[in-house]
């Protein structure tokens, strides 16, 4: 990152699945930086109007320091649910919710296996499809990585590297104002003070819910389905 401009931009190609985008955002926020992370992925979402998948679930991630120890981390895929949950449902024989996927014939399905063979639906219809396309351009076309449905699926295609592309954009919070920390504190405070709908005790900003679940589950055991545990043992053998 350039100290003079306070802005840093890094593009990566020839990569693979890099895990949670939020992890990288957290590293930047710990350095008191605002950050955007983009990555494309194997085909899962159909462009709006098509019934063949081409875009990945292509997560968008944004992070910023806040006035508290809990950073603001928005890490979301542009699909209604992430592909990992559908894969787990397929392995455990569970159904997926309605309205998240279509089968290979373009019909709505709650069968996880049919969903994997078909397409996932984007958030907000054509808007989500547009966001997926944007991420494919930024992290694939722009960086030199695979794009336009060419990212290989690591579960089915072993013919070569996935060549996934990532794009990281970081900047100092004080580029325009010297009192960013006070301003973000006031921003969060105003939103949290809004009147709440019935059943909502507190308005949370992105990152707070995850932090609370982390603390709650820190000392709990993780229950793994037997067939998935067996797969993990085979991988470690």
For each residue, the residues with C-beta under 8 A, 3 or more apart:
1: 6 7 8 33 170
2: 5 6 7 8
3: 6
4:
5: 2
6: 1 2 3 171 172 174 175
7: 1 2 169 170 171 172 175
8: 1 2 168 169 170 171
9: 167 168 169 170
10: 167 168 169
11: 139 142 143 144 165 166 167 168
12: 15 143 145 165 166 167 168
13: 143 144 145 163 164 165
14: 145 161 163
15: 12 18 145 162 163 164 165 166
16: 154 161 162 164
17: 41 154 162 164
18: 15 21 24 39 164 166
19: 23
20: 23 24 75
21: 18 24 25 37 39 59 60 61 75
22: 25 26 61 63 73 75 207 210
23: 19 20 26 27
24: 18 20 21 27 28 35 37 61 168
25: 21 22 28 29 35 37 61 62 63 71 73 75
26: 22 23 29 30 63 71 73
27: 23 24 30 31
28: 24 25 31 33 34 35 63 168 170
29: 25 26 32 33 34 35 63 64 65 71 72 73
30: 26 27 71
31: 27 28
32: 29 65 172 173
33: 1 28 29 65 170 171 172 173
34: 28 29 62 63 64 65 170 171 172 173
35: 24 25 28 29 61 62 63 64 168 169 170 171
36: 60 61 62 167 168 169 170
37: 21 24 25 59 60 61 62 63 166 167 168 169
38: 58 59 60 61 135 138 139 166 167 168
39: 18 21 58 59 135 139 164 165 166 167
40: 55 56 58 135 136 139 140 145 146 147 151 164 165
41: 17 44 56 57 58 59 83 151 164
42: 56 151 152 153 154 162
43: 53 54 55 56 149 151 153
44: 41 53 55 56 57 79 83 119 120
45: 53 54 55 56 57 58 78 79 119 120 121 122 128 129 132
46: 50 51 52 53 54 55 102 119 129
47: 50 54 55 129 132 133
48: 122 125 126 129 130
49: 126
50: 46 47 54
51: 46 102 105 106 119
52: 46 119
53: 43 44 45 46 118 119 120 149
54: 43 45 46 47 50 148 149
55: 40 43 44 45 46 47 58 78 122 129 132 133 135 136 149
56: 40 41 42 43 44 45 132 135 136 151
57: 41 44 45 77 78 79 82 83 120 132
58: 38 39 40 41 45 55 77 78 131 132 135 136 139
59: 21 37 38 39 41 75 76 77 78 135
60: 21 36 37 38 74 76 77 78 131 135
61: 21 22 24 25 35 36 37 38 73 74 75 76
62: 25 34 35 36 37 72 73 74
63: 22 25 26 28 29 34 35 37 71 72 73 74 207
64: 29 34 35 71 72 173 184
65: 29 32 33 34 71 72 173 181 184
66: 70 71 72 184 185 188 205
67: 181 182 184 185 188
68:
69:
70: 66 207 208 211
71: 25 26 29 30 63 64 65 66 207
72: 29 62 63 64 65 66 184 188 205 206 207
73: 22 25 26 29 61 62 63 206 207 210
74: 60 61 62 63 206 207
75: 20 21 22 25 59 61 206
76: 59 60 61 123
77: 57 58 59 60 82 83
78: 45 55 57 58 59 60 122 123 128 129 131 132 135
79: 44 45 57 82 83 100 120 121 122 123 128 132
80: 99 100 101 120 121 122 123
81: 85 86 96 97 100 120
82: 57 77 79 85 86
83: 41 44 57 77 79 86 87 120
84: 87 88
85: 81 82 88 89 96
86: 81 82 83 89 90 96 100 101 112 115 116 120
87: 83 84 90 91 112 116 155
88: 84 85 91 92 94 225 228
89: 85 86 92 93 94 95 96 112
90: 86 87 93 112 113 115 116
91: 87 88 225 227 228 231
92: 88 89 225 227 228
93: 89 90
94: 88 89 112
95: 89 110 111 112
96: 81 85 86 89 100 101 109 110 111 112 115
97: 81 100 110
98: 108 110
99: 80 108 121
100: 79 80 81 86 96 97 115 120 121
101: 80 86 96 108 109 114 115 118 119 120 121
102: 46 51 105 106 107 108 109 115 118 119 121
103: 106 107 108 109 111 114 115 117 118
104: 114 117 118
105: 51 102 118
106: 51 102 103 118 119
107: 102 103
108: 98 99 101 102 103
109: 96 101 102 103 114 115 118
110: 95 96 97 98
111: 95 96 103 114 115
112: 86 87 89 90 94 95 96 115 116
113: 90 116 117
114: 101 103 104 109 111 117 118
115: 86 90 96 100 101 102 103 109 111 112 118 120
116: 86 87 90 112 113
117: 103 104 113 114
118: 53 101 102 103 104 105 106 109 114 115
119: 44 45 46 51 52 53 101 102 106
120: 44 45 53 57 79 80 81 83 86 100 101 115
121: 45 79 80 99 100 101 102 128
122: 45 48 55 78 79 80 125 127 128 129 131 132
123: 76 78 79 80 127 128 131
124: 127 128
125: 48 122 128 129
126: 48 49 129 130
127: 122 123 124 130 131
128: 45 78 79 121 122 123 124 125 131 132
129: 45 46 47 48 55 78 122 125 126 132 133
130: 48 126 127 133 134
131: 58 60 78 122 123 127 128 134 135
132: 45 47 55 56 57 58 78 79 122 128 129 135 136
133: 47 55 129 130 136 137
134: 130 131 137 138
135: 38 39 40 55 56 58 59 60 78 131 132 138 139
136: 40 55 56 58 132 133 139 140 141 147 148
137: 133 134 140 141 142 147
138: 38 134 135 141 142 143 167
139: 11 38 39 40 58 135 136 142 143 145 147 164 165 166 167
140: 40 136 137 143 145 146 147 148 151 164 165
141: 136 137 138 147 148
142: 11 137 138 139 165 167
143: 11 12 13 138 139 140 165 166 167
144: 11 13 165
145: 12 13 14 15 40 139 140 151 163 164 165 166
146: 40 140 150 151 152 162 163 164 165
147: 40 136 137 139 140 141 150 151 165
148: 54 136 140 141
149: 43 53 54 55
150: 146 147 163
151: 40 41 42 43 56 140 145 146 147 162 163 164
152: 42 146 157 159 160 161 162 163
153: 42 43 156 157
154: 16 17 42 157 162
155: 87
156: 153
157: 152 153 154
158:
159: 152
160: 152 163
161: 14 16 152
162: 15 16 17 42 146 151 152 154
163: 13 14 15 145 146 150 151 152 160
164: 13 15 16 17 18 39 40 41 139 140 145 146 151
165: 11 12 13 15 39 40 139 140 142 143 144 145 146 147
166: 11 12 15 18 37 38 39 139 143 145
167: 9 10 11 12 36 37 38 39 138 139 142 143
168: 8 9 10 11 12 24 28 35 36 37 38
169: 7 8 9 10 35 36 37
170: 1 7 8 9 28 33 34 35 36
171: 6 7 8 33 34 35 175
172: 6 7 32 33 34 175
173: 32 33 34 64 65 180 181 184
174: 6 177 178 180
175: 6 7 171 172
176:
177: 174 180 183
178: 174
179: 182 183
180: 173 174 177 183 184
181: 65 67 173 184 185
182: 67 179 185 186
183: 177 179 180 186 187
184: 64 65 66 67 72 173 180 181 187 188
185: 66 67 181 182 188 189
186: 182 183 189 190
187: 183 184 190 191
188: 66 67 72 184 185 191 192 205
189: 185 186 192 193
190: 186 187 193 194
191: 187 188 194 203 205
192: 188 189 202 203 205
193: 189 190
194: 190 191 203
195:
196: 200 201 202 203
197: 200
198:
199:
200: 196 197 203
201: 196
202: 192 196
203: 191 192 194 196 200
204: 208 209
205: 66 72 188 191 192 208
206: 72 73 74 75 209
207: 22 63 70 71 72 73 74 210 211
208: 70 204 205 211 212
209: 204 206 212 213
210: 22 73 207 213 214
211: 70 207 208 214 215
212: 208 209 215 216
213: 209 210 216 217
214: 210 211 217 218
215: 211 212 218
216: 212 213 220
217: 213 214 220
218: 214 215
219:
220: 216 217
221:
222:
223:
224: 228 229 232
225: 88 91 92 228 229
226: 229 230
227: 91 92 230 231
228: 88 91 92 224 225 231 232
229: 224 225 226 232 233
230: 226 227 233 234
231: 91 227 228 234 235
232: 224 228 229 235 236
233: 229 230 236 237
234: 230 231 237
235: 231 232
236: 232 233
237: 233 234
